[in-house]
Amino acid sequence: MKELNLKSLLTQKWLEKNASDKSHVRGIRIFEDDWAVRIFESIPARLRAEVMGMRFYVVTFQIKRGKLEAVCTCPAFRDFDGLCKHIVGAGLHAIEVEFKKEPRTIAGAIQKHVAGLKEAELRELAFHALLNDEDFRNEFSDDDGELLAEEDRRQRWKE
């Protein structure tokens, strides 16, 4: 069974089907203005964007009961049937920009950060990481938490 997530449900076909021709054309114009859409939350089951219209409007896409739902804070969404231009613009932005981004992970962010460090900064980072590593600290202390003499440490490493 296909996993339900926004990437699989939010498609250009879905936008075309659920918006009037007028809203769809205007939504394309919003999407083409690079500055008009800003995604501020993107998780597998929900995406929220700020879209510039007469003022800023918030568009939310989310999966409810296995179906994609979209809402906008603009007056047109409340007053008319179908998707408004802000939803179409945000949807196109999600499809063409957000969904094509590489997923960000903590490990990826750490790798990127470490790659940009100088040797002295790497030493400092390693020192603090090891200082906070209980297993590593235990190699340098006895059962009472006192520091071991150099000979005692060598002996423990041999064991």
QUIVEN-V305411 format. One record per run of one state. SS is the DSSP state (alpha for helix, beta for strand, coil for the rest). FROM is the first residue (numbers start at 1). TO is the last residue. Records with the same first field share a line. If there is no record, write none. Layout:
SS = FROM-TO + FROM-TO
//
This chain:
coil = 1-5 + 10-11 + 20-20 + 33-33 + 44-45 + 53-55 + 65-66 + 73-74 + 80-82 + 84-84 + 97-97 + 101-105 + 116-118 + 132-133 + 139-140 + 142-146 + 148-149 + 159-159
alpha = 6-9 + 12-18 + 21-32 + 34-36 + 75-79 + 85-96 + 98-100 + 106-115 + 119-131 + 134-138 + 150-158
beta = 19-19 + 37-43 + 46-52 + 56-64 + 67-72 + 83-83 + 141-141 + 147-147
//
